[in-house]
Amino acid sequence: MNKPLIPPKRAAPGLVGSNGSPAKCSFNFKIPDDPAAIMDMVRPLIVQSGGTVAGEGANVSFSIPTVVGRFDGVCTAVEPTLVNIAVLAKPDVISCKVIRDQLTRQITLAVQMYRDQSRSGIDTPGETSHG
């Protein structure tokens, strides 16, 4: 599969920020592999870029820096292979498309890392992993 995830087309209804305002942007990402494991691999990518992540698996809150300010949001598992990312706060000068593109890059990289890690754990024909 050449395209590891499908960029979102629809927003999840009803998501609100801590101040009660509706989400600024909302994206659904179809993740072809284990969403919790993929999101765990996104965590260090966010932290390495100066961001923060709180929570476990595919249910986390995050804050990601940009050159014009941070954007904050939540990631929630919606279905077994679908996560919703709602941006609850962002600088006005950053479009939802720019945020979606950045998140898409990070999730795509995590999917590739997950698949590479999974492949390296597969036994070579004729070998076993039993001690």
Steps between C-alpha positions, in 0.01 A plus 500: 500500500664824385278735698509403869221730611209688357489873578173594666199630313249551783505645848387324814204688648482642849868530596567802719801659663549551872346846466184352344574625149464258208803335343684728256579206269405134511648218293435128474798285410456139391806320634559165330683342794467508879394863576618489863846378396516756218404786732762378750754538218374852421557604863885525479472681165288768667728520804814524280345802328447672838140391554328317781274196511289370790287187514531145375470322166257656255339725764738788564521875525784686332659838449721557194714811446524690172693814409189711569372325813375168627197299403332278757262213456384152583522168320223248563449148367165499318508150351759220503696661212369857513617787720363851523734790564330816617700823517358699788731803486722639227646829383261671258770522233537119480243336275341165575657372176852581627426320827349201318806480274738504799299234683480289182881509466551395861240221490631373164853486642373312806313249278820441303701456822237257634506293181881496491507387864236233430693368199825478697323284758380246241684169502707407199362185329650196669579688824295519816488752777450233766789479744 
